[in-house]
Amino acid sequence: MTARRYPIGIQTFSRIIREGYIYIDKTDLIWQLAHYATYIFMSRPRRFGKSLLTSTLESYFQGERELFEGLKIMELEQEWTQYPVLHIDLSIIKGQQDAKELRSRLMLLLERFSDRYGSDSAEFSPGSKLDGLIRRAYQQTGKQVAVIIDEYDGPLLDVIHNAALLDDVRNVMQEFYQPLKANERFIKFCFLTGITRLSQLNIFSTLNNLTNVTLQPEFAAICGITQEEFHVQMAEDISLLADSYGYSEEEMTNILKTHYDGYHFSYKSPDVYNPYSLLSAFANKRVANYWFETGTPTFLIRLMKQFKFNITDMDDIEATDYSINRPTEAMTTMIPLLYQTGYLTIKHYDRESDIYTLSIPNQEVRVGYVDGLLPVYAGLEGETVQAGFALKFWRALKKGDADLAMREMQSYMAEIPYVEGFKQKLAEAATAEGFYEYTLYLIFSMLNVYVRTQVKVAGGRVDMVVLMPDTTYVFELKVNGTALEALEQIDTKDYALPYKTEGRKVVKIGVKFDSETRIPEEWVID
């Protein structure tokens, strides 16, 4: 049996095809994209195949027919015309210190095309350089030009926290993009992709003819691996991974689905797996959180604090089309950026109200996101929590021993060092109970436990609900009060009532936290 070759870190279409790496055939969708409009914008989260998409578009517009033999596009494309292509990857100019450095690095990047299309000493800015390249490419070939820009937002995301520098960088990028509109008659196809949707008004003041296909159903599966592709094209890979773990193929399929599936990129989207993480799991014969090994959500965490985002409010968020597609500079909440960067995804769409329901896509995202938040919000390290208390607590609940679970919590929290800035964090929380709610939410989220806080019911809001396969745990937390009073509140306000018809056992737990020691002092279980 020939060993399967996984293109981890390989984003060049021609290399993947020529060297026999696994390729999930998206060429029918790519052909449709190339003929959908002249100017197109699409955002997708990082590590989701955007660079491979732009590379495939480059090979298509260069007329490299031999690379596409046996792929779906061969039934659609008849002409295979060769066009000049300017494929510009802005990810390689991240980390600029100021606008001057950005201009210099853009000029060097564009200089790479001068060997083919020449240069002009009068082109002293990135915009004038790009303008000259487009015109010369057209004049020399007699063909319109395909301009493909990957990571278009890279230079701006680097400085999004620095208002003064952001304005300077925006001005540079605005001048850089202006020739795309000015040279419309010379352009066959223009495609921009990145992570976020930065405002056309501020970034592309004259490029107002971009067609945004980010939420278009016909392109929902153009990046990533769909459920159908997973089962049909990766059956051998699932079997090999299952053998390495000693699991059945069904068990392995469910594990992979829990960890890497769950993305939806339109109101009518198939289930989509994270391609980087899924292929990494197959290549390494290990299920792990690969997406977060390539980058940490530090800039998101800073913005969450800036926007005072409720970190427990990541499941079942209701949002409109505009609110999830809102330009980054115009954000009034974290929702657009969390969606665009892949920390939230579409889970449901109500056609009548035109409302989307957003949630965390899968366990990989939940654990990685929480791992970044724990040190900031609770002073804990995710690895210690996951391997220590959370696992013991989960096992106790799984056995139905709520008292043992609470003793494990008490023992663990008693050993936690004094959290840096604890009093300030406590003051920032809406209530003292609120601080413990989000601390426990983060801890439980490290494992595959469905936990909700401040759950709305007819009688009010439940502090915390933890769902296990056969049991629902309803928690009420008190700092000022007793555990018995907490339990009585669950009963008098019927907090547990909505869960009694779900077929699970319902366990009610009232917990009293000591305000000085910050540990659960007493609890009552019913």
VOGU-3710 file (C-alpha; in Angstrom, 3 decimals, decimal comma):
1> mtarrypigi> 0,000/0,000/0,000  1,376/3,405/-1,024  1,843/5,731/1,935  -0,612/8,612/2,025  1,057/12,013/1,614  -0,530/14,869/3,562  0,208/18,447/2,403  0,866/19,888/5,868  2,221/23,396/5,356  2,199/22,987/1,548
11> qtfsriireg> -0,018/25,582/-0,096  1,124/25,436/-3,725  -1,373/23,678/-5,970  1,181/22,634/-8,594  3,437/20,996/-5,994  0,563/19,113/-4,363  -0,496/17,672/-7,725  2,978/16,900/-9,096  4,302/15,335/-5,900  1,234/13,190/-5,221
21> yiyidktdli> -0,099/14,774/-2,051  -3,734/14,293/-1,058  -5,900/16,888/-2,788  -9,597/17,393/-2,037  -11,000/18,378/-5,421  -12,590/21,849/-5,213  -11,917/22,771/-8,837  -15,576/22,885/-9,868  -16,217/25,534/-7,190  -13,024/27,361/-8,170
31> wqlahyatyi> -14,188/27,497/-11,797  -17,542/28,896/-10,649  -15,749/31,495/-8,510  -13,569/32,556/-11,434  -16,690/33,185/-13,539  -18,918/34,632/-10,787  -17,738/38,255/-10,929  -14,674/40,271/-11,906  -13,866/41,653/-8,433  -14,391/39,202/-5,557
41> fmsrprrfgk> -13,678/39,246/-1,842  -13,922/36,251/0,518  -12,819/35,811/4,129  -12,085/32,547/5,912  -10,316/31,720/9,214  -6,575/31,110/9,214  -5,291/27,677/8,215  -8,436/26,989/6,204  -6,905/26,652/2,745  -7,112/30,243/1,504
51> slltstlesy> -3,527/30,158/0,212  -4,133/26,872/-1,618  -7,245/28,436/-3,150  -5,290/31,434/-4,438  -2,539/29,147/-5,771  -5,110/27,033/-7,618  -6,633/30,170/-9,132  -3,150/31,200/-10,251  -2,579/27,865/-12,025  -6,015/28,053/-13,628
61> fqgerelfeg> -5,553/31,568/-15,035  -2,057/30,666/-16,225  -3,725/27,939/-18,303  -1,784/25,071/-16,714  -4,195/22,474/-18,046  -1,987/19,453/-17,322  -2,260/20,062/-13,571  -6,043/19,687/-13,663  -6,260/16,372/-15,535  -8,796/14,104/-13,842
71> lkimeleqew> -10,286/16,913/-11,740  -13,837/18,257/-11,866  -12,882/21,442/-13,690  -12,091/19,464/-16,868  -15,836/19,049/-17,462  -16,334/22,819/-17,225  -13,371/24,556/-18,835  -12,880/24,274/-22,615  -10,514/27,099/-23,603  -7,631/27,147/-21,061
81> tqypvlhidl> -6,547/30,641/-22,074  -3,262/31,825/-20,561  -3,505/35,155/-18,737  -0,759/37,117/-16,984  -1,137/36,654/-13,229  -0,025/38,875/-10,350  -0,277/36,601/-7,300  0,616/38,725/-4,261  0,949/37,173/-0,799  0,873/39,894/1,856
91> siikgqqdak> 1,460/37,462/4,724  5,201/37,807/4,139  5,231/41,516/4,994  3,665/41,300/8,437  5,351/42,924/11,414  6,187/46,318/9,955  7,286/48,975/12,445  5,856/51,985/10,629  4,315/53,129/7,357  7,723/53,822/5,783
101> elrsrlmlll> 8,860/50,249/6,362  5,553/48,938/4,987  5,988/50,947/1,762  9,530/49,636/1,378  8,495/46,016/1,879  5,582/46,348/-0,541  7,930/47,754/-3,173  10,317/44,814/-2,722  7,412/42,378/-2,967  6,219/43,897/-6,243
111> erfsdrygsd> 9,762/44,048/-7,608  9,614/40,272/-7,994  7,372/40,742/-11,038  9,800/43,146/-12,728  11,861/40,355/-14,307  8,792/39,371/-16,289  7,046/42,674/-16,897  9,786/45,272/-16,451  9,947/48,323/-14,194  9,900/52,110/-14,325
121> saefspgskl> 12,026/54,376/-12,138  9,118/56,809/-11,919  7,134/54,238/-9,919  8,056/55,469/-6,450  5,118/54,103/-4,412  3,455/50,656/-4,046  0,330/51,887/-5,829  2,229/53,343/-8,799  4,318/50,159/-8,990  1,213/47,951/-9,069
131> dglirrayqq> -0,384/50,260/-11,624  2,664/49,973/-13,880  2,824/46,173/-13,583  -0,836/45,760/-14,542  -0,500/48,006/-17,592  2,772/46,460/-18,800  1,473/42,914/-18,329  -1,528/43,779/-20,496  0,543/45,570/-23,131  3,132/42,770/-23,398
141> tgkqvaviid> 0,676/39,856/-23,594  -2,419/41,407/-25,104  -4,396/39,653/-22,384  -6,196/41,037/-19,367  -4,521/40,437/-16,008  -5,604/38,229/-13,079  -4,722/39,905/-9,766  -4,855/37,546/-6,782  -4,070/38,922/-3,317  -3,716/36,550/-0,373
151> eydgplldvi> -3,855/37,767/3,265  -4,903/41,223/2,091  -5,540/42,231/5,725  -2,209/40,979/7,128  -0,473/44,377/7,433  -3,552/45,915/9,078  -4,238/43,149/11,601  -0,707/43,598/12,904  -1,462/47,170/14,007  -5,201/47,033/14,669
161> hnaallddvr> -4,601/47,866/18,370  -2,505/50,937/17,585  -4,874/53,691/16,414  -2,158/56,115/15,254  -0,171/53,516/13,330  -3,367/51,946/11,969  -4,262/55,212/10,224  -0,807/55,431/8,615  -0,881/51,795/7,498  -4,421/52,193/6,189
171> nvmqefyqpl> -3,311/55,120/4,038  -0,457/53,062/2,556  -2,748/50,140/1,786  -5,418/52,409/0,348  -2,884/53,855/-2,108  -1,696/50,312/-2,912  -5,195/49,080/-3,817  -6,331/52,107/-5,834  -4,934/50,843/-9,194  -7,212/47,812/-9,038
181> kanerfikfc> -10,244/49,990/-9,714  -8,453/52,446/-12,008  -7,313/49,615/-14,298  -10,630/47,820/-14,560  -10,414/47,483/-18,359  -7,062/45,682/-18,021  -8,231/43,229/-15,346  -9,756/39,837/-16,145  -10,219/38,758/-12,543  -9,398/40,256/-9,153
191> fltgitrlsq> -9,610/38,174/-5,991  -8,840/39,300/-2,437  -8,922/36,992/0,536  -7,989/37,201/4,202  -9,301/36,585/7,689  -11,366/39,697/8,411  -13,585/42,023/6,485  -11,977/45,429/6,800  -14,148/48,331/5,732  -14,226/49,053/2,015
201> lnifstlnnl> -14,860/52,692/2,870  -11,574/53,022/4,764  -9,340/50,564/2,936  -10,669/50,590/-0,605  -12,120/54,067/-0,924  -12,336/53,723/-4,679  -12,645/49,936/-4,918  -16,385/49,865/-4,340  -17,194/47,120/-6,829  -16,028/44,127/-4,784
211> tnvtlqpefa> -18,519/41,255/-4,639  -18,364/39,738/-1,158  -18,984/35,981/-1,413  -18,031/35,174/2,194  -21,579/34,112/3,118  -22,686/32,878/-0,314  -24,071/29,289/-0,064  -22,567/28,238/-3,414  -19,057/28,849/-2,059  -19,592/27,620/1,526
221> aicgitqeef> -17,516/24,488/0,859  -14,732/26,020/-1,255  -12,339/25,920/1,723  -12,186/23,113/4,269  -13,296/19,474/4,060  -17,023/18,714/3,982  -18,710/15,843/5,789  -19,213/14,052/2,455  -15,570/14,540/1,420  -14,484/13,325/4,856
231> hvqmaedisl> -16,403/10,049/4,538  -15,779/9,359/0,842  -12,239/10,588/0,216  -10,725/9,994/3,667  -12,170/6,588/4,571  -8,693/5,015/4,370  -7,234/7,718/6,624  -9,984/7,227/9,223  -9,320/3,491/9,228  -5,554/3,938/9,676
241> ladsygysee> -6,022/6,384/12,561  -8,610/4,137/14,213  -6,160/1,221/14,066  -3,431/3,291/15,727  -5,788/4,100/18,619  -7,388/0,679/18,819  -10,828/2,160/18,128  -13,530/1,160/15,708  -13,925/3,324/12,601  -17,243/4,601/13,967
251> emtnilkthy> -15,628/5,631/17,265  -12,765/7,361/15,423  -15,207/9,154/13,125  -17,128/10,525/16,117  -13,924/11,701/17,826  -12,717/13,515/14,704  -16,132/15,084/14,199  -16,231/16,366/17,784  -12,750/17,870/17,501  -12,598/19,314/13,980
261> dgyhfsyksp> -16,077/19,512/12,397  -18,856/22,028/12,935  -17,992/25,006/10,713  -20,698/26,559/8,540  -19,984/29,479/6,218  -23,497/30,377/5,086  -27,109/29,918/6,097  -27,167/26,878/3,795  -23,809/25,234/4,366  -22,633/21,638/4,700
271> dvynpyslls> -20,663/20,639/7,781  -17,041/21,669/7,214  -13,948/20,284/8,963  -10,830/22,332/9,676  -8,518/20,969/6,940  -5,222/21,779/8,657  -6,175/20,053/11,913  -7,797/17,041/10,260  -4,849/16,372/7,936  -2,414/16,933/10,821
281> afankrvany> -4,260/14,318/12,897  -3,968/11,804/10,064  -0,311/12,624/9,396  0,727/12,427/13,072  -1,634/9,571/13,986  -2,804/11,705/16,909  -5,878/13,788/17,686  -4,683/17,109/19,122  -5,364/20,859/19,009  -3,272/21,665/15,933
291> wfetgtptfl> -5,018/24,903/14,972  -3,706/26,674/18,072  -0,166/25,402/17,653  0,176/27,789/14,696  -0,898/30,910/16,544  -2,462/32,133/19,773  -5,559/34,323/20,021  -3,735/37,050/21,965  -5,068/39,936/19,872  -8,599/38,588/20,345
301> irlmkqfkfn> -8,161/38,378/24,095  -6,959/41,993/24,216  -9,997/43,096/22,233  -12,316/41,037/24,453  -11,099/42,979/27,462  -11,396/46,236/25,540  -15,007/45,501/24,541  -15,778/43,986/27,994  -16,991/40,856/26,225  -18,743/38,263/28,404
311> itdmddieat> -16,430/35,288/27,948  -19,151/32,802/28,903  -21,393/34,093/26,113  -19,966/32,002/23,273  -22,846/29,606/22,682  -26,176/30,391/21,048  -25,409/34,030/20,214  -28,079/35,562/17,992  -26,815/37,833/15,230  -27,916/39,439/11,976
321> dysinrptea> -26,233/39,118/8,590  -24,767/42,604/9,003  -23,499/42,046/12,537  -21,406/39,004/11,576  -20,198/40,607/8,335  -19,541/44,013/9,875  -16,234/45,723/8,992  -13,586/45,276/11,677  -13,032/49,016/12,119  -16,767/49,547/12,687
331> mttmipllyq> -17,182/46,867/15,377  -19,218/47,726/18,440  -19,039/44,144/19,775  -16,618/41,233/19,394  -19,078/39,138/17,381  -17,899/40,064/13,834  -14,239/39,369/14,608  -14,971/36,157/16,517  -16,999/34,891/13,564  -14,551/36,000/10,890
341> tgyltikhyd> -11,561/34,476/12,697  -13,306/31,122/13,239  -13,929/31,224/16,995  -17,648/31,341/16,283  -19,527/29,766/13,400  -23,098/29,554/12,128  -25,068/26,800/13,841  -28,600/27,745/12,817  -30,437/30,208/10,602  -34,050/31,317/11,047
351> resdiytlsi> -35,354/32,431/7,662  -38,439/34,176/9,038  -36,530/36,465/11,393  -33,330/36,497/9,285  -31,354/35,730/12,443  -28,234/33,554/12,704  -27,349/31,555/15,805  -23,593/31,418/16,408  -21,624/29,040/18,626  -18,110/27,701/19,117
361> pnqevrvgyv> -17,524/25,285/16,195  -15,945/22,286/17,931  -13,905/21,020/20,855  -10,545/22,014/19,365  -11,617/25,649/19,191  -13,249/25,559/22,610  -10,176/24,135/24,340  -7,720/26,398/22,518  -9,815/29,498/23,088  -10,262/28,706/26,767
371> dgllpvyagl> -6,577/27,847/27,152  -5,748/31,407/26,094  -8,349/32,924/28,399  -7,603/31,002/31,590  -4,352/32,815/32,492  -5,928/36,213/31,772  -9,247/35,766/33,535  -8,549/33,176/36,227  -4,766/33,095/36,653  -4,678/29,391/35,735
381> egetvqagfa> -2,767/27,416/33,115  -4,932/25,355/30,798  -2,648/22,313/30,737  -2,675/22,070/34,529  -6,446/22,460/34,672  -7,108/19,918/31,928  -4,844/17,212/33,316  -5,705/17,953/36,932  -8,965/19,111/38,407  -11,165/19,242/35,297
391> lkfwralkkg> -10,547/15,602/34,450  -11,188/14,444/38,026  -14,319/16,586/38,289  -15,627/15,253/34,966  -14,985/11,641/35,943  -16,820/12,142/39,239  -19,836/13,667/37,485  -19,763/10,892/34,878  -20,030/8,376/37,734  -22,926/10,401/39,170
401> dadlamremq> -20,992/11,271/42,335  -21,659/15,002/42,679  -20,288/15,116/46,233  -16,926/13,711/45,079  -16,895/16,230/42,221  -17,381/19,103/44,669  -14,653/17,765/46,978  -12,304/17,636/43,986  -13,211/21,253/43,212  -12,630/22,335/46,800
411> symaeipyve> -9,261/20,573/46,981  -8,050/21,996/43,667  -9,141/25,592/44,286  -7,528/25,518/47,724  -4,147/24,900/46,049  -4,443/27,720/43,494  -1,996/30,557/44,200  -3,449/33,994/44,802  -4,585/35,138/41,381  -2,745/38,220/40,121
421> gfkqklaeaa> -5,153/41,135/40,122  -7,831/38,984/41,770  -9,535/41,873/43,555  -9,611/43,874/40,321  -11,018/40,902/38,395  -13,606/40,417/41,104  -14,536/44,092/40,905  -14,840/43,896/37,103  -17,321/41,019/37,302  -20,982/42,032/37,401
431> taegfyeytl> -21,346/40,127/40,686  -19,007/38,154/42,917  -20,869/35,042/41,804  -20,185/36,130/38,221  -16,442/35,796/38,756  -16,824/32,198/39,902  -19,248/31,500/37,063  -16,761/32,379/34,361  -13,873/30,731/36,230  -15,794/27,443/36,397
441> ylifsmlnvy> -17,042/27,906/32,830  -13,461/28,132/31,602  -12,342/25,159/33,693  -15,173/22,882/32,519  -14,745/23,943/28,908  -11,279/22,369/28,841  -13,015/18,999/28,471  -15,889/17,872/26,298  -18,466/19,119/28,806  -21,376/21,273/27,725
451> vrtqvkvagg> -21,548/24,086/30,264  -23,737/27,189/30,203  -23,910/30,147/32,574  -26,688/32,639/33,247  -29,219/30,402/31,484  -32,591/32,093/30,993  -35,595/30,217/32,371  -39,107/31,373/33,252  -38,168/32,051/36,902  -34,970/33,967/36,201
461> rvdmvvlmpd> -31,384/33,035/35,315  -29,618/29,841/36,377  -26,010/30,471/37,435  -24,657/27,376/35,703  -25,900/24,236/33,927  -23,591/21,304/33,155  -24,879/18,665/30,742  -23,547/15,106/30,916  -24,791/12,219/28,730  -27,306/10,984/31,296
471> ttyvfelkvn> -27,468/13,785/33,889  -28,109/17,519/33,992  -26,477/19,430/36,864  -28,077/22,740/37,877  -25,764/24,940/39,972  -26,594/28,049/41,987  -23,556/29,861/43,414  -23,488/32,121/46,459  -20,834/34,321/48,018  -23,163/36,224/50,320
481> gtalealeqi> -25,559/33,578/51,568  -25,581/29,868/52,308  -25,531/26,720/50,209  -29,022/25,862/51,473  -30,310/29,259/50,350  -28,778/28,606/46,932  -30,562/25,259/46,683  -33,841/26,800/47,838  -33,498/29,422/45,075  -33,247/26,646/42,482
491> dtkdyalpyk> -36,496/25,168/43,824  -38,519/28,355/44,412  -37,674/29,745/40,962  -38,042/26,375/39,185  -34,563/26,590/37,648  -34,494/22,812/37,072  -37,984/22,537/35,588  -37,008/22,918/31,879  -34,620/19,954/32,149  -36,988/17,440/33,741
501> tegrkvvkig> -38,567/16,516/30,398  -35,291/15,807/28,568  -34,916/12,224/29,781  -31,831/12,917/31,879  -31,504/12,692/35,649  -31,555/16,208/37,155  -29,225/17,023/40,058  -29,496/20,400/41,863  -26,434/21,779/43,667  -26,277/24,869/45,877
511> vkfdsetrip> -22,722/26,105/46,457  -21,355/28,674/48,930  -17,945/30,217/48,102  -15,785/31,722/50,821  -14,962/35,297/49,808  -11,572/35,204/51,554  -10,217/31,766/50,570  -12,014/31,768/47,182  -12,933/28,076/47,500  -16,304/26,308/47,755
521> eewvid> -16,957/26,346/51,494  -20,118/24,244/51,562  -22,576/22,660/49,161  -25,965/20,955/49,290  -26,987/18,369/46,676  -30,516/17,312/45,802
//
